[in-house]
């Protein structure tokens, strides 16, 4: 028995590998400092204090760092000794950590909203505790640390307590030590996947001379009003300095920065695909665009967008540019993606005006980034027919100033005055577009739920005044001059006008049928029909290659559908005073079909489908057509679910019972179905004695 006890006493104690908090909670520790669990549970500063190891140091903690961390914990224990019992005499590190955690928990409990104010609290009413509670209950704040992390803390986050812990830590931790950032993903599985090896991602980068050319091409796109909508949210000198430094050893860059580089390359390939490929990329731009777009998304997944690392929102926003120009219809996916980007930006505090502690250059680019995010959210929501996600009423971020990039330097201490919008700068287009998309966002919200006609008139006034206040260089010339759209600036201005006209159509669409019953709605009917005519007039000026884009096809098809519905309603309820005359509407539709026919002859498959559909529909309204049907018959179809369009499409023009059967053909046409279903539903369900 004594021998066994002697053997037991001489047995070497096993050195624990997990940190103390993980051992106490019986969690699996990944042996980094701070570990995954401590980082997820605490703020970075608190995690550095709480995450302690015994014996062998963790994987990325040097001896000096471990000593500094131990000193920080000891200092924290001494500093808070006035508000709690002194630690036990054995000086146990575990006891000190537990005491510090107990203090934080008591302060959190004392700040519960169900507890009386500090003056009436049963606890000690010291000036220090009152200050902590007052700070914690104030407005939220955006914190930017020396590592570039940008984190927004709400008013109830008790950030003041963590600041106190930070202050205790800063007294003793070596200011030159920067803890390594863990690449371990700890976010929800819905948004994050396991990290991809960074070596695998780097292997898809082209040689540096090619990357240099693509990066230069990207920044040339941000210096002009590009129809791609590339937001000028990267400071070129800063990015180029980091790019040249990081290229020396790409294996050490973060996933987020690598994703930013892939996003830049993808946008350059997108521009080549849309506006002409150079010889070295002939026939390759589409494949490379898809490759770089996917690699950027994988970097975002591996980098964990919830960690608030530098360039997270910029990478997400630039990746959205490539996603938004996919040739397939992905409106729902874009809207969901916009919600993720908006929440990430809010998580990093972009929705709040930068504090004076943030450098002037960085503060101005944060404003640019936030306005590009809300502009993206509003246009994606508007195009998809969904409510926008941005809580504008909670944002106080100022509009970015209209400044040239050469006016912005890293060492500047004050921003120069904003230039007038009549003076073009790289950010002018973004400012003007963001004002328009804010009005379009109100249109999307109005159409999402019931609203009064007075609200509609107010939104119409905002939409009209927004466009008419555009600077002269961003307005499209007269619609009847017949000039072709050939330059990037022309198409950018045309894009703004088309979205403005689409907004008018969508806002007033419900009044097309109501105007037959109540003359009050005639104003809206005129607005809607006039906007649809202008859309089809602009179609004559657009080059056919732009028909490849899903959004362009949807807008022009919507304009035609509005006129078809108006013609059908005029046949149901004749109005001799209707303006413009039905002949004008038919002439516009004839020219529209001719444009689709030209695009179809150029080899655009989707354009051919739309042309077949519109031509058959138009044949039912020609007065000299022996098969012409009344609008009530021509419009009395119900679009079938999209899934039925996958089946073989038979002869889609069915004249049995004197009714056009457009259902199967419609299921294959690229079109804004939410708007059209609303048109058809209102045309068939609107109660009216005239019907």
C-alpha positions as CSV (number, residue, x, y, z in Angstrom):
1,X,0.0,0.0,0.0
2,X,2.8,2.4,0.9
3,X,4.6,1.5,-2.3
4,X,1.5,2.4,-4.4
5,X,1.2,5.7,-2.5
6,X,4.8,6.4,-3.1
7,X,4.4,5.6,-6.8
8,X,1.3,7.9,-7.0
9,X,3.3,10.7,-5.3
10,X,6.1,10.4,-7.8
11,X,3.9,10.4,-10.9
12,X,4.4,13.4,-13.0
13,X,1.4,15.7,-13.2
14,X,-0.1,16.1,-16.7
15,X,0.3,19.6,-18.1
16,X,-3.1,21.0,-19.1
17,X,-3.3,22.0,-22.8
18,X,-6.6,24.0,-22.6
19,X,-6.8,27.5,-21.3
20,X,-8.3,28.0,-17.8
21,X,-11.8,29.3,-19.0
22,X,-12.2,26.3,-21.4
23,X,-11.2,23.9,-18.7
24,X,-13.6,25.4,-16.3
25,X,-16.4,25.2,-18.8
26,X,-15.4,21.9,-20.2
27,X,-15.0,23.3,-23.8
28,X,-12.6,22.2,-26.5
29,X,-9.8,24.8,-26.8
30,X,-8.1,25.4,-30.1
31,X,-4.9,26.5,-28.2
32,X,-4.6,29.9,-29.8
33,X,-4.3,33.2,-27.8
34,X,-6.9,34.3,-27.2
35,X,-8.6,31.1,-28.1
36,X,-11.7,30.7,-30.2
37,X,-14.1,30.4,-27.2
38,X,-12.7,33.4,-25.3
39,X,-12.8,35.5,-28.5
40,X,-16.4,34.7,-29.1
41,X,-17.4,35.3,-25.5
42,X,-15.5,38.5,-24.7
43,X,-14.2,41.6,-26.4
44,X,-10.6,41.4,-27.7
45,X,-9.2,43.2,-24.7
46,X,-11.2,41.1,-22.2
47,X,-10.4,37.9,-24.0
48,X,-6.7,38.6,-23.8
49,X,-7.0,39.0,-20.0
50,X,-9.2,36.0,-19.4
51,X,-7.6,33.5,-21.8
52,X,-4.6,32.1,-19.8
53,X,-2.7,28.9,-20.2
54,X,-0.7,26.8,-17.7
55,X,2.6,25.1,-18.6
56,X,3.4,25.2,-22.3
57,X,2.5,28.5,-24.1
58,X,-0.2,28.4,-26.7
59,X,0.6,28.2,-30.4
60,X,0.8,31.9,-31.2
61,X,1.8,33.3,-27.8
62,X,5.4,34.2,-27.2
63,X,7.1,34.1,-23.8
64,X,7.1,37.8,-23.6
65,X,3.4,37.9,-24.5
66,X,2.6,35.4,-21.9
67,X,4.5,37.3,-19.2
68,X,2.7,40.5,-20.3
69,X,-0.6,38.8,-20.1
70,X,0.1,37.5,-16.6
71,X,1.2,41.0,-15.6
72,X,-2.0,42.5,-17.0
73,X,-4.1,40.0,-15.0
74,X,-2.1,40.8,-11.8
75,X,-2.5,44.5,-12.4
76,X,-6.2,44.1,-13.0
77,X,-6.6,42.1,-9.8
78,X,-4.8,44.8,-7.8
79,X,-6.7,47.7,-9.4
80,X,-10.1,46.3,-8.6
81,X,-9.2,45.3,-5.1
82,X,-11.1,48.3,-3.7
83,X,-14.4,47.0,-4.9
84,X,-14.0,43.3,-4.0
85,X,-12.3,41.1,-1.5
86,X,-8.6,40.7,-2.0
87,X,-7.5,37.5,-3.8
88,X,-6.5,34.6,-1.8
89,X,-3.0,34.5,-0.5
90,X,-1.9,31.7,-2.8
91,X,-1.9,34.2,-5.7
92,X,-3.7,31.8,-7.9
93,X,-4.1,33.0,-11.5
94,X,-7.5,31.2,-11.7
95,X,-8.7,33.0,-8.6
96,X,-7.8,36.4,-10.0
97,X,-9.5,35.7,-13.3
98,X,-12.6,34.5,-11.4
99,X,-12.6,37.6,-9.3
100,X,-12.4,39.8,-12.4
101,X,-15.2,38.0,-14.0
102,X,-17.3,38.3,-10.9
103,X,-16.8,42.1,-10.9
104,X,-17.9,42.4,-14.5
105,X,-21.0,40.2,-13.8
106,X,-22.0,42.4,-10.9
107,X,-21.7,45.5,-12.9
108,X,-23.8,44.0,-15.7
109,X,-26.4,42.9,-13.3
110,X,-26.5,46.4,-11.7
111,X,-27.1,47.9,-15.2
112,X,-30.2,45.7,-15.8
113,X,-33.1,48.0,-17.1
114,X,-35.4,46.5,-14.4
115,X,-33.2,47.9,-11.6
116,X,-33.7,51.4,-10.2
117,X,-31.3,54.2,-11.1
118,X,-28.0,54.4,-9.3
119,X,-29.3,57.0,-6.8
120,X,-32.0,54.6,-5.6
121,X,-30.0,51.4,-5.9
122,X,-29.4,49.4,-2.8
123,X,-25.8,49.0,-3.8
124,X,-23.0,51.4,-3.2
125,X,-23.6,54.7,-4.9
126,X,-20.0,55.8,-5.7
127,X,-19.3,58.4,-8.3
128,X,-17.3,55.8,-10.2
129,X,-20.1,53.3,-10.4
130,X,-22.5,56.0,-11.4
131,X,-20.2,57.1,-14.2
132,X,-19.9,53.6,-15.5
133,X,-23.7,53.1,-15.6
134,X,-24.2,56.5,-17.2
135,X,-21.7,55.8,-19.9
136,X,-23.0,52.3,-20.6
137,X,-26.5,53.6,-21.0
138,X,-25.7,56.3,-23.4
139,X,-25.6,56.3,-27.2
140,X,-23.7,53.6,-29.1
141,X,-20.2,54.2,-30.4
142,X,-17.9,53.0,-33.1
143,X,-14.5,51.8,-31.8
144,X,-11.5,51.7,-34.1
145,X,-8.5,49.9,-32.6
146,X,-4.9,50.0,-33.7
147,X,-5.3,46.7,-35.7
148,X,-7.9,48.3,-37.9
149,X,-10.9,46.5,-36.3
150,X,-14.0,48.7,-36.6
151,X,-16.7,47.6,-34.1
152,X,-20.0,49.3,-33.2
153,X,-21.1,49.0,-29.6
154,X,-24.7,49.8,-28.8
155,X,-25.8,51.8,-25.8
156,X,-26.6,48.7,-23.9
157,X,-23.4,46.8,-24.6
158,X,-21.7,48.0,-21.4
159,X,-18.7,49.0,-23.4
160,X,-17.7,51.4,-20.6
161,X,-16.9,48.4,-18.4
162,X,-14.7,46.9,-21.1
163,X,-12.9,50.2,-21.5
164,X,-12.1,50.1,-17.8
165,X,-10.6,46.6,-18.3
166,X,-8.7,48.0,-21.3
167,X,-7.3,50.8,-19.3
168,X,-6.0,48.4,-16.6
169,X,-4.5,46.2,-19.3
170,X,-2.8,49.1,-21.2
171,X,-0.8,50.1,-18.1
172,X,1.2,46.9,-18.1
173,X,1.0,45.3,-21.5
174,X,3.8,46.1,-23.9
175,X,2.4,48.5,-26.4
176,X,4.5,47.0,-29.2
177,X,2.9,43.6,-28.9
178,X,0.1,42.8,-31.4
179,X,-1.8,39.6,-30.8
180,X,-2.1,37.3,-33.8
181,X,-5.6,37.2,-35.4
182,X,-7.1,33.8,-35.5
183,X,-8.5,32.5,-38.8
184,X,-10.7,30.1,-37.0
185,X,-14.3,30.5,-38.0
186,X,-16.8,30.7,-35.2
187,X,-19.8,32.3,-37.0
188,X,-23.2,30.7,-37.8
189,X,-23.0,27.9,-40.3
190,X,-25.6,29.7,-42.5
191,X,-23.1,32.4,-43.4
192,X,-19.7,30.7,-42.9
193,X,-18.0,27.6,-44.1
194,X,-14.7,26.0,-43.1
195,X,-11.7,28.1,-44.2
196,X,-10.1,27.3,-47.5
197,X,-6.4,26.9,-47.5
198,X,-5.0,30.3,-48.4
199,X,-2.3,28.7,-50.6
200,X,-5.1,27.3,-52.8
201,X,-6.6,30.7,-53.2
202,X,-3.3,32.4,-53.9
203,X,-2.6,29.9,-56.6
204,X,-5.4,31.4,-58.7
205,X,-3.9,34.8,-58.8
206,X,-2.3,35.7,-62.2
207,X,1.4,36.9,-62.4
208,X,2.1,40.2,-60.9
209,X,2.5,42.1,-64.2
210,X,-1.1,41.0,-65.1
211,X,-2.4,41.9,-61.6
212,X,-0.7,45.3,-61.9
213,X,-2.6,46.0,-65.2
214,X,-5.9,44.8,-63.8
215,X,-5.6,46.9,-60.6
216,X,-4.8,50.0,-62.7
217,X,-7.8,49.3,-64.9
218,X,-10.0,49.0,-61.8
219,X,-9.0,52.4,-60.5
220,X,-9.6,53.9,-63.9
221,X,-13.2,52.7,-63.6
222,X,-13.6,54.4,-60.2
223,X,-12.4,57.8,-61.7
224,X,-15.4,58.1,-64.0
225,X,-19.2,57.6,-64.0
226,X,-18.9,54.0,-64.9
227,X,-22.2,52.2,-65.9
228,X,-21.0,49.3,-63.8
229,X,-21.6,51.4,-60.7
230,X,-18.1,50.8,-59.3
231,X,-18.1,52.8,-56.0
232,X,-15.0,54.9,-55.3
233,X,-14.5,53.4,-51.9
234,X,-10.8,52.6,-52.0
235,X,-8.0,55.2,-51.6
236,X,-5.7,54.4,-54.4
237,X,-2.3,55.4,-52.8
238,X,-3.2,53.5,-49.6
239,X,-4.3,50.4,-51.5
240,X,-1.2,50.4,-53.8
241,X,1.2,50.7,-50.9
242,X,-0.5,47.8,-49.1
243,X,-0.6,45.8,-52.4
244,X,3.1,46.2,-53.1
245,X,3.9,45.3,-49.5
246,X,1.6,42.3,-49.3
247,X,2.7,40.9,-52.6
248,X,6.2,40.2,-51.1
249,X,4.7,37.4,-49.0
250,X,1.1,36.7,-49.9
251,X,1.0,33.7,-47.5
252,X,0.8,36.2,-44.6
253,X,-2.1,38.4,-45.9
254,X,-5.5,38.1,-44.3
255,X,-8.3,36.3,-46.1
256,X,-10.3,39.5,-46.2
257,X,-7.6,41.5,-48.0
258,X,-7.0,38.7,-50.4
259,X,-10.8,38.7,-51.1
260,X,-10.5,42.5,-51.7
261,X,-7.9,41.8,-54.3
262,X,-10.0,39.1,-56.0
263,X,-12.9,41.6,-56.1
264,X,-10.8,44.2,-57.8
265,X,-9.6,41.7,-60.4
266,X,-13.2,40.5,-60.9
267,X,-14.5,44.0,-61.6
268,X,-11.8,44.6,-64.2
269,X,-12.8,41.3,-65.9
270,X,-16.4,42.5,-65.8
271,X,-15.5,45.7,-67.6
272,X,-13.7,43.7,-70.2
273,X,-16.7,41.4,-70.7
274,X,-19.1,44.3,-71.1
275,X,-17.1,46.8,-73.1
276,X,-14.5,44.9,-75.1
277,X,-11.7,42.4,-74.3
278,X,-8.0,43.2,-74.9
279,X,-6.2,40.6,-77.0
280,X,-4.7,38.8,-74.0
281,X,-8.1,38.1,-72.5
282,X,-10.1,37.5,-75.7
283,X,-12.7,34.8,-74.9
284,X,-11.5,34.5,-71.3
285,X,-13.1,37.4,-69.4
286,X,-16.3,35.6,-68.6
287,X,-14.6,32.6,-67.1
288,X,-12.1,34.7,-65.2
289,X,-14.9,36.9,-63.9
290,X,-16.7,33.9,-62.4
291,X,-13.5,32.5,-61.0
292,X,-12.5,35.7,-59.2
293,X,-16.1,36.3,-58.0
294,X,-16.1,32.9,-56.4
295,X,-12.7,33.2,-54.9
296,X,-13.7,36.6,-53.4
297,X,-16.7,34.9,-51.8
298,X,-14.6,32.0,-50.5
299,X,-12.2,34.5,-48.9
300,X,-15.1,36.2,-47.2
301,X,-16.3,32.9,-45.9
302,X,-12.9,31.9,-44.7
303,X,-12.1,35.3,-43.2
304,X,-15.4,35.5,-41.1
305,X,-17.1,38.8,-41.9
306,X,-18.4,38.9,-38.2
307,X,-14.8,39.6,-37.0
308,X,-14.9,43.3,-38.1
309,X,-11.6,43.1,-39.9
310,X,-10.3,45.9,-42.1
311,X,-11.7,46.0,-45.6
312,X,-14.6,43.6,-44.8
313,X,-17.4,45.9,-46.0
314,X,-15.3,47.1,-49.0
315,X,-14.8,43.5,-50.1
316,X,-18.5,42.7,-49.7
317,X,-19.5,45.8,-51.5
318,X,-17.2,45.3,-54.5
319,X,-18.1,41.6,-54.7
320,X,-21.8,42.8,-54.9
321,X,-20.9,44.7,-58.1
322,X,-19.9,41.5,-59.8
323,X,-23.0,39.7,-58.4
324,X,-25.3,42.5,-59.6
325,X,-24.1,42.1,-63.2
326,X,-24.7,38.4,-63.6
327,X,-26.6,37.7,-66.7
328,X,-29.2,35.5,-65.0
329,X,-32.1,36.8,-63.0
330,X,-30.9,36.8,-59.4
331,X,-33.0,39.6,-57.8
332,X,-34.0,37.6,-54.7
333,X,-30.4,36.5,-54.1
334,X,-29.1,40.1,-54.5
335,X,-31.7,41.3,-52.0
336,X,-30.7,38.7,-49.4
337,X,-27.0,39.5,-50.0
338,X,-27.7,43.2,-49.5
339,X,-29.2,42.4,-46.1
340,X,-25.9,40.7,-45.1
341,X,-23.8,43.6,-46.3
342,X,-26.0,46.2,-44.5
343,X,-25.8,44.3,-41.2
344,X,-22.1,43.9,-41.5
345,X,-21.7,47.6,-42.1
346,X,-23.9,48.4,-39.1
347,X,-21.9,45.9,-37.0
348,X,-18.8,47.9,-37.9
349,X,-20.4,51.3,-37.1
350,X,-20.6,52.7,-40.6
351,X,-24.1,53.9,-40.0
352,X,-22.8,56.4,-37.4
353,X,-21.0,59.6,-38.2
354,X,-17.2,58.9,-37.6
355,X,-16.0,60.3,-34.4
356,X,-13.1,62.9,-34.2
357,X,-10.8,60.1,-33.1
358,X,-10.9,58.4,-36.5
359,X,-8.4,59.9,-39.0
360,X,-9.9,62.4,-41.4
361,X,-9.1,60.4,-44.6
362,X,-10.5,57.2,-43.1
363,X,-13.6,59.0,-41.9
364,X,-14.4,60.4,-45.3
365,X,-14.0,56.9,-46.9
366,X,-16.3,55.5,-44.3
367,X,-19.0,57.9,-45.4
368,X,-18.4,56.9,-49.0
369,X,-18.7,53.2,-48.1
370,X,-21.9,53.7,-46.1
371,X,-23.6,55.6,-48.9
372,X,-22.6,53.0,-51.4
373,X,-24.0,50.3,-49.2
374,X,-27.4,52.0,-48.7
375,X,-27.5,52.8,-52.4
376,X,-26.9,49.2,-53.2
377,X,-29.6,48.0,-50.7
378,X,-32.2,50.4,-52.1
379,X,-31.6,49.6,-55.7
380,X,-31.6,45.8,-55.1
381,X,-34.7,46.1,-53.0
382,X,-36.4,48.3,-55.6
383,X,-35.5,46.0,-58.5
384,X,-36.7,42.9,-56.6
385,X,-39.9,44.5,-55.3
386,X,-38.9,44.1,-51.6
387,X,-38.6,46.5,-48.7
388,X,-35.1,47.9,-48.3
389,X,-33.1,46.8,-45.3
390,X,-31.3,49.9,-44.2
391,X,-32.6,51.6,-41.0
392,X,-32.1,55.1,-42.3
393,X,-33.7,56.7,-39.3
394,X,-31.0,55.2,-37.1
395,X,-28.1,56.6,-39.3
396,X,-26.5,60.0,-38.8
397,X,-23.6,59.5,-41.3
398,X,-23.1,62.6,-43.3
399,X,-23.1,62.6,-47.1
400,X,-19.6,62.3,-48.5
401,X,-18.1,65.5,-50.0
402,X,-17.7,66.0,-53.7
403,X,-13.9,66.0,-53.7
404,X,-11.2,64.9,-56.1
405,X,-9.0,62.0,-54.9
406,X,-5.9,64.1,-55.2
407,X,-7.4,66.3,-52.4
408,X,-7.4,63.4,-50.0
409,X,-4.2,62.4,-48.3
410,X,-3.3,60.1,-45.4
411,X,-1.8,62.9,-43.3
412,X,-4.6,65.4,-43.8
413,X,-6.1,66.9,-40.7
414,X,-9.2,68.7,-42.2
415,X,-11.4,68.1,-45.2
416,X,-11.6,70.8,-47.9
417,X,-15.0,72.3,-48.7
418,X,-17.2,70.1,-50.9
419,X,-17.2,71.1,-54.6
420,X,-20.5,71.8,-56.4
421,X,-22.0,68.8,-58.1
422,X,-21.7,70.6,-61.4
423,X,-17.9,69.9,-61.1
424,X,-17.5,66.2,-61.9
425,X,-15.3,64.2,-59.4
426,X,-14.9,60.5,-58.9
427,X,-17.6,60.6,-56.2
428,X,-20.2,62.8,-58.0
429,X,-22.0,59.9,-59.6
430,X,-22.2,58.0,-56.3
431,X,-23.7,61.1,-54.5
432,X,-26.3,61.7,-57.3
433,X,-27.2,58.0,-57.5
434,X,-27.5,57.6,-53.8
435,X,-30.0,60.5,-53.7
436,X,-32.1,58.8,-56.5
437,X,-31.9,55.4,-54.8
438,X,-33.2,56.9,-51.5
439,X,-36.3,58.0,-53.4
440,X,-36.6,54.6,-55.1
441,X,-36.3,53.0,-51.7
442,X,-39.4,54.9,-50.6
443,X,-41.2,53.7,-53.7
444,X,-40.3,50.1,-52.8
445,X,-41.5,50.6,-49.3
446,X,-44.8,52.2,-50.4
447,X,-45.6,49.3,-52.8
448,X,-44.8,46.7,-50.2
449,X,-47.8,47.6,-48.1
450,X,-51.0,49.6,-48.1
451,X,-50.5,53.3,-48.4
452,X,-52.7,56.4,-48.9
453,X,-52.9,58.2,-52.2
454,X,-51.6,61.3,-50.4
455,X,-48.4,59.4,-49.5
456,X,-48.1,58.4,-53.2
457,X,-48.3,62.0,-54.3
458,X,-45.7,63.0,-51.7
459,X,-43.3,60.3,-52.9
460,X,-43.9,61.3,-56.5
461,X,-42.9,64.8,-55.7
462,X,-39.7,63.6,-54.0
463,X,-38.9,61.4,-56.9
464,X,-39.5,64.1,-59.5
465,X,-37.6,66.8,-57.7
466,X,-34.6,64.4,-57.0
467,X,-34.1,63.8,-60.7
468,X,-34.7,67.4,-61.8
469,X,-32.1,68.6,-59.4
470,X,-29.4,66.4,-61.0
471,X,-26.4,68.4,-62.3
472,X,-26.6,69.2,-66.0
473,X,-23.8,66.8,-67.0
474,X,-25.7,63.9,-65.5
475,X,-29.0,64.4,-67.4
476,X,-29.8,62.6,-70.6
477,X,-30.3,64.9,-73.6
478,X,-33.7,65.2,-75.3
479,X,-35.3,61.9,-75.9
480,X,-36.1,62.7,-79.5
481,X,-32.6,63.6,-80.7
482,X,-32.0,60.0,-81.9
483,X,-28.5,59.9,-80.6
484,X,-27.0,56.5,-79.8
485,X,-25.6,55.7,-76.4
486,X,-22.0,54.7,-76.9
487,X,-19.9,56.0,-74.1
488,X,-19.7,55.0,-70.5
489,X,-20.9,58.4,-69.3
490,X,-23.8,58.2,-71.7
491,X,-24.9,54.9,-70.4
492,X,-24.4,55.9,-66.8
493,X,-26.7,58.9,-67.3
494,X,-29.1,56.7,-69.1
495,X,-29.1,54.2,-66.3
496,X,-30.1,57.0,-63.8
497,X,-32.9,58.1,-66.1
498,X,-34.2,54.6,-66.7
499,X,-34.3,53.9,-63.0
500,X,-36.2,57.1,-62.4
501,X,-38.7,56.2,-65.1
502,X,-39.1,52.7,-63.7
503,X,-39.7,54.2,-60.3
504,X,-42.6,56.3,-61.8
505,X,-44.1,53.2,-63.4
506,X,-43.9,51.1,-60.3
507,X,-45.2,53.9,-58.0
508,X,-48.2,54.7,-60.1
509,X,-49.0,51.3,-61.6
510,X,-51.9,50.6,-59.2
511,X,-53.7,53.7,-60.5
512,X,-54.1,52.5,-64.1
513,X,-57.3,50.6,-63.2
514,X,-58.4,52.9,-60.5
515,X,-58.4,55.9,-62.9
516,X,-61.3,54.2,-64.7
517,X,-63.4,54.5,-61.6
518,X,-62.1,57.6,-59.8
519,X,-60.9,60.7,-61.8
520,X,-58.5,61.5,-58.9
521,X,-56.2,58.8,-60.2
522,X,-55.9,60.2,-63.7
523,X,-52.8,62.1,-62.6
524,X,-51.1,58.8,-61.7
525,X,-52.3,57.1,-64.9
526,X,-50.7,59.9,-67.0
527,X,-47.5,59.6,-65.0
528,X,-47.3,55.9,-65.5
529,X,-48.1,55.9,-69.2
530,X,-45.7,58.8,-69.9
531,X,-42.9,57.0,-68.1
532,X,-43.5,53.8,-70.0
533,X,-43.4,55.7,-73.3
534,X,-40.1,57.4,-72.3
535,X,-38.6,54.0,-71.4
536,X,-39.4,52.6,-74.9
537,X,-38.1,55.8,-76.5
538,X,-34.8,55.2,-74.6
539,X,-34.7,51.6,-75.8
540,X,-34.2,52.9,-79.4
541,X,-30.9,54.6,-78.3
542,X,-29.4,51.6,-76.5
543,X,-26.9,49.3,-78.3
544,X,-28.0,45.7,-78.5
545,X,-25.1,44.2,-76.5
546,X,-26.6,45.8,-73.4
547,X,-29.6,43.5,-73.8
548,X,-27.5,40.7,-72.3
549,X,-28.1,42.2,-68.9
550,X,-31.1,40.9,-67.0
551,X,-32.0,44.3,-65.4
552,X,-32.0,46.0,-68.8
553,X,-34.3,43.4,-70.3
554,X,-36.7,43.6,-67.4
555,X,-37.0,47.4,-67.5
556,X,-37.8,47.5,-71.2
557,X,-40.2,44.7,-71.0
558,X,-42.0,46.4,-68.1
559,X,-42.4,49.5,-70.2
560,X,-44.1,47.5,-72.9
561,X,-46.3,45.7,-70.5
562,X,-47.6,49.0,-69.0
563,X,-48.7,50.1,-72.5
564,X,-50.3,46.8,-73.2
565,X,-52.3,47.0,-70.0
566,X,-53.4,50.6,-70.8
567,X,-54.5,49.5,-74.3
568,X,-56.5,46.7,-72.8
569,X,-58.2,48.9,-70.2
570,X,-59.1,51.4,-73.0
571,X,-60.8,48.7,-74.9
572,X,-62.7,47.6,-71.8
573,X,-63.7,51.2,-70.8
574,X,-63.4,53.4,-73.8
575,X,-62.3,57.0,-73.1
576,X,-62.3,59.3,-76.2
577,X,-60.3,61.9,-74.3
578,X,-57.5,59.5,-73.4
579,X,-54.1,61.0,-74.0
580,X,-51.8,60.1,-75.7
581,X,-53.9,58.4,-78.3
582,X,-54.0,54.6,-78.7
583,X,-52.2,55.0,-82.0
584,X,-49.2,56.5,-80.3
585,X,-49.0,53.6,-77.9
586,X,-49.3,51.1,-80.7
587,X,-46.5,52.9,-82.6
588,X,-44.2,52.8,-79.6
589,X,-44.9,49.0,-79.2
590,X,-44.2,48.4,-82.9
591,X,-40.8,50.1,-82.5
592,X,-40.2,48.2,-79.3
593,X,-40.8,44.8,-81.0
594,X,-38.5,45.9,-83.9
595,X,-35.7,46.6,-81.4
596,X,-36.2,43.2,-79.8
597,X,-36.1,41.6,-83.2
598,X,-32.8,43.2,-84.0
599,X,-31.4,42.0,-80.7
600,X,-32.7,38.5,-81.4
601,X,-31.0,38.5,-84.9
602,X,-27.7,39.4,-83.2
603,X,-27.9,36.0,-81.3
604,X,-29.4,37.0,-78.0
605,X,-31.6,34.0,-76.9
606,X,-33.5,35.8,-74.2
607,X,-34.2,38.7,-76.6
608,X,-35.7,36.3,-79.1
609,X,-38.1,34.9,-76.5
610,X,-39.2,38.4,-75.5
611,X,-39.7,39.3,-79.1
612,X,-41.9,36.3,-79.8
613,X,-44.0,37.1,-76.8
614,X,-44.4,40.8,-77.5
615,X,-45.1,40.2,-81.2
616,X,-47.9,37.8,-80.5
617,X,-49.4,40.1,-77.8
618,X,-49.2,43.0,-80.2
619,X,-51.0,41.2,-82.9
620,X,-54.1,41.1,-80.7
621,X,-54.3,44.9,-80.7
622,X,-53.7,45.7,-84.3
623,X,-57.0,47.0,-85.7
624,X,-56.4,45.4,-89.1
625,X,-55.6,42.0,-87.7
626,X,-58.4,39.5,-88.3
627,X,-57.4,37.6,-85.2
628,X,-57.5,40.7,-83.0
629,X,-59.1,40.1,-79.7
630,X,-60.6,42.4,-77.1
631,X,-58.3,43.4,-74.3
632,X,-60.4,41.5,-71.9
633,X,-59.7,38.3,-73.8
634,X,-56.1,39.1,-74.5
635,X,-55.4,39.9,-70.9
636,X,-57.4,37.0,-69.3
637,X,-54.5,34.6,-68.8
638,X,-52.8,33.6,-65.5
639,X,-49.0,33.3,-65.6
640,X,-48.0,29.8,-64.7
641,X,-45.4,29.0,-62.0
642,X,-41.9,29.3,-63.2
643,X,-41.3,25.6,-62.5
644,X,-43.7,24.7,-65.4
645,X,-41.5,26.5,-67.8
646,X,-39.0,23.8,-67.5
647,X,-41.3,21.4,-69.4
648,X,-41.4,21.3,-73.2
649,X,-43.3,24.4,-74.5
650,X,-46.0,23.5,-77.0
651,X,-47.6,25.9,-79.5
652,X,-48.2,28.7,-77.1
653,X,-50.7,30.6,-79.1
654,X,-54.0,28.8,-78.4
655,X,-57.0,30.3,-80.1
656,X,-59.5,28.0,-78.6
657,X,-62.4,29.8,-76.9
658,X,-61.0,33.0,-78.4
659,X,-58.5,33.5,-75.7
660,X,-54.7,33.9,-76.0
661,X,-52.9,31.3,-73.9
662,X,-49.6,33.1,-73.0
663,X,-48.9,31.2,-69.8
664,X,-46.2,28.8,-71.1
665,X,-44.4,31.4,-73.1
666,X,-44.5,33.9,-70.2
667,X,-42.8,31.4,-67.9
668,X,-39.7,31.6,-70.1
669,X,-39.6,35.4,-70.5
670,X,-37.1,37.4,-68.4
671,X,-39.5,39.9,-66.7
672,X,-40.4,41.5,-63.4
673,X,-43.2,39.2,-62.4
674,X,-44.0,40.8,-59.1
675,X,-45.0,44.1,-60.9
676,X,-46.9,42.3,-63.7
677,X,-48.8,40.0,-61.4
678,X,-49.9,43.2,-59.6
679,X,-51.1,44.7,-62.9
680,X,-53.0,41.6,-63.9
681,X,-54.5,41.1,-60.4
682,X,-55.7,44.6,-60.3
683,X,-57.1,44.6,-63.8
684,X,-59.2,41.5,-63.0
685,X,-60.1,42.2,-59.4
686,X,-60.8,45.9,-59.3
687,X,-64.5,46.4,-58.5
688,X,-66.1,48.7,-61.0
689,X,-69.7,49.0,-62.3
690,X,-68.2,49.8,-65.7
691,X,-66.9,46.3,-66.1
